[in-house]
Amino acid sequence: MSDKPAILGGAPIFATRQPFERPTLPPYASIAAELEAILDSGMLTKGHYLDEFEARLAQHLGVRHAVGVSSCTIGLLLVYKALGLAGEVIVPSFTFMATVHPLLWTGLRPVFVDVDPYTWNVDPARVEAAITPRTSAIVAVHVFGNPASATELEDTARRHGLQLIFDAAHAFGTWYRGQPVGAHGVAHVFSTSPTKPLVTGEGGVVATNDDGLAGLLRVGREYGNQGDYDSVFPGLNARMQEYSAVLGLKTLDTLEANVQARNALAQAYQRGLADVPGLTFQRVLPGDRCSYKDLTVMVDGAAFGLSRDRLAQALLAEGVDTRRYYDPPVHRHTLYQPYWQQQGGFLPVTDRLSAQTLSLPMYAHLPVESVDAVCEAVRRIQRHAAQIARRMD
């Protein structure tokens, strides 16, 4: 194959588009009997498959309660409401908007803080500096499945009498100091949507050791109805379907193998791009494990020869689909401009990451040969960066 990049007229690395993400799903035959049993019973929600799924997840995560809900976003909303939070909540801006939207739904004010330049997770020192008498909680995120500094954040929350919640949307399969995340803070809220390591179709799971919180969540996902139609909590319809629980049980069986596969692919990316100037990877601390929900690189345009956006455009010409998370960061969303203007200050690491990070294809059954081909596409684009830049100017 010619060394000329596709954007300069060469043959693309991939003849057909290499997808960015695909769910790793069980074969239909392995779930057919359960699906038929659900249809025969007519019990589409609140059945024994959800009970089994929750019990197995609680055991897997090492917590007393795992509560299945209809989405991670709804799980966060219910947690924020059930905890009775008021005033301000400290939250990173380098995250998906769904971390923050439920704060507004529950009448809370987000206070945005910067992230660590290496792990890309919320910086505990910045959290500490942002605490005021109006602060009621800290929300941390395991970004791309890389575990946040749970022990430091717990210490901060304990000293200041604050609730600590983790948006663990990416974190099934994530380990913090050798153990699955889930037990730190008052709650971890996971996503099980199709792009995540554990899949139920759509859905989420709240993990907690707080018996009172778990009870409110179970009532809250049932409109606040305890069974006597006398609502005690402003709940909503947040139930996880039995179909989803069946799929979750099957993907839980393969979760460890799938996350190991993602880690092996991440290592292949790191080997394949190690000598490319201007690229750096998210740092995973010793003793931790990233789920690699996404494999993301930071692109220093001056050293690489092209900006992140131009690299993405050149990769698309090679047939490689990519994503630019999280650009813009939440504090720069139109919705959050009034909050940010009132807060003031700067989030330099967040702004730099949002402008320079690029996520490459990653899913558990992605062939390593495809990773090698993506790496070759990046390398040959970099070798011709000056010519590509002139063409794009």
C-alpha positions in Angstrom: 0.0 0.0 0.0 1.2 3.5 -0.8 2.4 5.6 2.1 0.3 8.5 0.8 -2.6 9.3 3.2 -6.1 9.1 1.8 -6.7 12.8 2.3 -3.9 13.4 -0.1 -5.3 11.0 -2.7 -3.9 7.7 -1.5 -5.9 4.5 -0.9 -7.6 4.6 2.5 -6.4 2.1 5.1 -10.0 0.8 5.5 -12.0 0.0 2.5 -15.2 0.1 4.6 -15.7 2.4 7.5 -14.1 1.2 10.8 -16.9 1.9 13.4 -16.0 3.7 16.5 -18.0 1.5 18.9 -20.1 -1.6 18.8 -21.8 -3.4 21.7 -20.4 -6.9 22.5 -23.6 -8.9 22.8 -24.4 -12.6 23.5 -25.8 -14.8 20.7 -29.6 -14.8 20.5 -29.7 -18.6 21.3 -28.2 -17.9 24.7 -31.1 -15.6 25.8 -34.0 -17.1 23.7 -35.3 -19.3 26.5 -35.4 -16.4 29.0 -37.1 -14.0 26.6 -39.7 -16.7 25.8 -40.3 -17.2 29.5 -40.8 -13.4 30.0 -43.4 -13.3 27.1 -45.2 -16.4 28.4 -45.4 -15.0 32.0 -46.5 -11.5 30.9 -44.2 -10.2 33.6 -42.3 -7.5 31.6 -41.1 -5.5 34.7 -40.6 -6.1 38.4 -39.9 -9.8 37.8 -37.3 -12.3 39.1 -34.7 -11.6 36.4 -34.3 -8.1 37.7 -34.1 -9.5 41.3 -31.3 -11.9 40.1 -29.5 -9.2 38.2 -29.5 -6.8 41.2 -28.3 -9.5 43.6 -25.5 -10.6 41.3 -24.4 -7.0 40.7 -24.4 -6.3 44.4 -22.1 -9.3 45.0 -19.9 -8.4 42.1 -19.4 -4.8 43.3 -19.2 -5.6 47.0 -22.1 -3.5 48.1 -25.3 -4.2 50.0 -27.6 -2.8 47.2 -27.7 -2.6 43.5 -30.8 -0.9 42.2 -31.7 -1.3 38.5 -33.1 1.8 36.8 -34.1 2.9 33.3 -30.9 5.0 32.7 -27.8 6.3 34.4 -29.2 9.8 34.0 -32.4 8.9 35.8 -30.3 7.1 38.5 -28.3 10.3 39.1 -31.5 12.4 39.3 -33.1 10.0 41.8 -29.9 9.9 44.0 -29.6 13.7 44.0 -33.3 14.0 45.0 -33.3 11.2 47.5 -30.3 12.6 49.4 -32.2 15.9 49.9 -29.3 18.0 48.5 -29.6 21.8 48.5 -27.5 24.7 47.4 -24.2 24.0 45.5 -22.7 20.8 44.2 -19.1 20.6 43.0 -18.7 18.7 39.7 -16.2 18.5 36.9 -16.9 20.1 33.6 -14.9 17.5 31.6 -17.8 15.0 31.5 -20.9 14.2 29.6 -23.8 16.7 30.1 -25.9 14.0 31.8 -23.7 14.2 34.9 -24.9 17.8 35.4 -28.4 18.0 33.9 -30.0 16.2 36.9 -28.6 18.8 39.2 -30.7 21.5 37.5 -33.8 19.2 37.5 -33.4 18.9 41.3 -32.9 22.7 41.9 -29.2 22.5 42.6 -26.4 24.8 41.4 -23.4 23.2 39.7 -19.9 24.6 40.7 -17.4 23.5 38.1 -13.9 22.5 39.0 -10.9 21.5 36.9 -9.4 18.0 36.4 -6.0 16.4 36.8 -3.9 16.9 33.7 -2.8 13.3 33.7 -5.7 11.1 34.8 -8.3 13.6 33.5 -10.4 12.9 36.6 -11.6 15.6 39.0 -8.7 17.1 40.9 -9.2 16.7 44.7 -7.3 19.8 45.4 -9.6 21.8 43.2 -12.6 20.3 44.9 -11.2 21.2 48.3 -10.7 24.8 47.2 -14.2 25.1 45.8 -16.1 24.1 49.0 -18.2 26.9 50.6 -20.9 26.9 53.3 -23.4 26.5 50.5 -21.8 23.2 49.3 -23.9 20.0 49.9 -22.2 17.4 47.7 -19.3 16.4 45.5 -19.9 14.6 42.2 -16.9 12.8 40.8 -16.7 10.9 37.4 -14.6 7.9 36.4 -13.8 9.4 33.0 -13.6 6.9 30.2 -13.5 4.2 32.9 -10.4 5.5 34.7 -11.1 5.4 38.4 -11.2 8.8 40.2 -9.3 9.4 43.5 -12.0 7.8 45.7 -10.1 7.8 49.0 -9.0 11.4 48.8 -12.5 12.5 47.8 -14.0 10.5 50.6 -11.7 12.1 53.1 -12.6 15.6 51.8 -16.3 14.8 51.9 -16.1 13.4 55.4 -14.2 16.4 56.8 -16.7 18.8 55.4 -19.8 16.8 56.0 -20.7 16.5 52.3 -22.3 13.7 50.3 -20.0 12.1 47.7 -21.6 10.6 44.5 -19.8 9.0 41.7 -21.0 9.1 38.1 -19.8 5.7 37.2 -21.4 5.6 33.7 -18.2 4.2 32.2 -17.0 2.1 35.1 -18.3 -1.4 35.0 -15.0 -3.4 34.9 -13.1 -0.5 36.5 -10.9 -1.3 39.5 -9.7 1.1 42.2 -6.8 -0.2 44.1 -7.5 -3.8 43.0 -11.2 -3.8 43.7 -14.3 -3.1 41.5 -15.5 0.5 42.0 -18.9 0.9 43.7 -18.5 1.0 47.4 -16.9 4.4 47.9 -19.1 7.5 48.6 -22.8 7.3 49.2 -23.6 5.9 45.7 -22.1 4.9 42.4 -24.4 5.3 39.4 -23.5 3.1 36.4 -24.7 3.1 32.8 -25.6 0.0 30.9 -26.4 1.6 27.5 -25.1 0.0 24.3 -21.7 1.7 24.3 -20.8 0.5 27.8 -18.8 -2.6 28.9 -21.9 -4.1 30.5 -25.0 -3.8 28.4 -28.8 -4.0 29.1 -29.9 -2.1 26.0 -30.8 1.0 27.9 -30.5 1.2 31.6 -28.5 2.0 34.7 -27.6 0.7 38.1 -27.2 2.6 41.4 -24.8 0.8 43.9 -24.9 1.9 47.5 -24.3 0.6 51.1 -26.9 3.1 52.4 -30.0 1.1 53.3 -32.2 4.3 53.5 -31.1 5.6 50.1 -31.6 2.2 48.5 -35.2 2.1 49.9 -36.0 5.5 48.5 -34.5 4.6 45.1 -36.7 1.5 44.9 -39.8 3.6 45.8 -38.6 6.4 43.6 -38.4 4.3 40.5 -42.1 3.3 41.1 -43.4 6.9 41.0 -42.9 7.2 44.7 -45.6 4.6 45.3 -44.8 2.1 48.1 -47.7 -0.1 46.9 -50.6 1.7 48.6 -50.8 4.6 46.1 -49.8 7.0 48.9 -46.7 8.6 47.5 -43.9 9.4 49.9 -41.3 10.6 47.4 -41.6 12.6 44.1 -40.7 9.6 42.0 -41.1 8.7 38.4 -41.2 5.7 36.1 -37.6 4.6 36.2 -38.0 0.8 36.1 -35.6 -1.5 34.3 -37.4 -4.0 32.1 -37.0 -7.8 32.5 -35.7 -8.0 28.9 -32.9 -5.6 30.0 -32.1 -7.6 33.1 -31.7 -10.8 31.1 -29.3 -9.1 28.7 -27.5 -7.6 31.7 -27.1 -11.1 33.3 -25.5 -12.4 30.1 -23.1 -9.5 29.7 -22.2 -9.7 33.3 -21.0 -13.3 32.7 -18.6 -11.9 30.0 -17.7 -8.6 31.6 -14.3 -9.6 32.9 -13.3 -11.2 29.6 -14.5 -8.1 27.7 -12.7 -5.6 29.9 -9.5 -7.7 29.7 -9.9 -7.6 25.9 -10.3 -3.8 26.0 -7.2 -3.5 28.1 -5.2 -5.6 25.6 -6.4 -3.4 22.8 -5.5 -0.3 24.8 -2.0 -1.7 25.2 -1.9 -2.4 21.4 -2.7 1.3 20.8 -0.1 2.4 23.2 2.6 0.2 21.5 1.5 1.3 18.1 1.5 5.0 18.8 4.4 5.1 21.3 6.8 6.8 18.9 4.4 9.3 17.4 5.2 12.8 18.4 2.5 14.9 20.1 0.3 12.1 21.3 -0.2 11.3 25.0 -2.5 8.8 26.7 -4.7 9.1 29.8 -2.7 7.9 32.9 -4.0 5.0 34.9 -2.4 4.8 38.3 -0.6 1.7 39.6 -3.1 -0.7 41.3 -6.0 0.7 39.3 -7.7 -0.7 36.1 -9.4 1.3 33.5 -12.4 -0.2 31.8 -11.5 1.6 28.6 -15.0 2.5 27.7 -13.2 4.8 25.4 -9.5 4.8 24.2 -8.6 8.5 24.1 -5.4 10.3 23.1 -4.4 13.9 23.6 -3.1 15.6 20.5 -0.5 18.4 20.8 -0.9 20.0 17.4 2.5 21.7 17.4 4.4 18.5 18.0 2.1 16.3 15.9 2.0 18.7 13.0 -1.8 18.8 12.8 -4.6 19.8 15.3 -6.9 17.3 16.8 -9.7 18.3 14.4 -7.5 18.0 11.4 -6.3 14.6 12.5 -9.9 13.5 12.9 -10.7 14.7 9.4 -7.7 12.9 8.0 -8.6 9.7 9.8 -12.1 9.9 8.5 -10.7 9.9 5.0 -8.9 6.7 6.0 -12.2 5.1 7.0 -11.6 5.5 10.7 -14.5 6.9 12.8 -13.6 8.9 15.9 -15.2 11.0 18.6 -14.3 14.4 20.2 -15.3 14.2 23.9 -16.1 16.5 25.6 -16.1 19.5 23.3 -17.5 21.9 24.4 -17.0 21.1 28.1 -20.2 21.5 30.1 -19.3 24.8 31.7 -19.2 26.3 28.1 -22.6 24.9 27.1 -25.2 27.5 26.4 -27.4 26.2 29.2 -24.6 26.6 31.8 -23.3 30.0 30.7 -25.2 31.9 33.5 -23.8 29.6 36.1 -20.3 29.8 34.8 -20.4 33.6 34.4 -21.6 33.9 38.0 -18.9 31.5 39.2 -16.1 33.0 37.2 -12.5 31.7 37.0 -10.7 29.4 34.6 -10.6 25.7 33.9 -7.4 25.5 31.8 -6.9 21.7 31.9 -10.5 21.1 31.0 -10.4 23.6 28.2 -7.2 22.0 26.9 -8.5 18.5 27.1 -11.8 19.3 25.4 -9.8 21.0 22.5 -7.1 18.3 22.1 -8.5 14.9 23.0 -9.6 12.4 20.4 -11.2 9.0 21.0 -10.3 6.1 18.7 -12.3 2.9 17.9 -12.7 0.7 20.9 -14.9 -2.3 21.7 -14.2 -5.7 23.2 -14.4 -7.7 19.9 -12.5 -5.2 17.8 -9.7 -7.2 16.1 -6.2 -6.3 17.1 -5.4 -6.1 13.4 -7.8 -3.2 13.1 -6.1 -1.4 16.0 -2.8 -1.9 14.2 -4.3 -0.5 11.0 -5.7 2.5 12.9 -2.2 3.1 14.4 -0.7 2.9 10.9 -3.2 5.4 9.6 -2.2 7.8 12.4 1.5 7.3 11.8 1.3 7.9 8.0 -0.9 11.0 8.6 1.8 12.3 11.0 4.5 11.6 8.5 2.7 13.8 5.9 1.4 16.3 8.4 3.0 19.3 6.8 1.7 18.5 3.4 -1.8 17.8 4.8 -1.8 21.1 6.7 -0.9 23.0 3.5 -3.8 21.1 1.7 -6.2 22.0 4.4 -5.2 25.7 4.7 
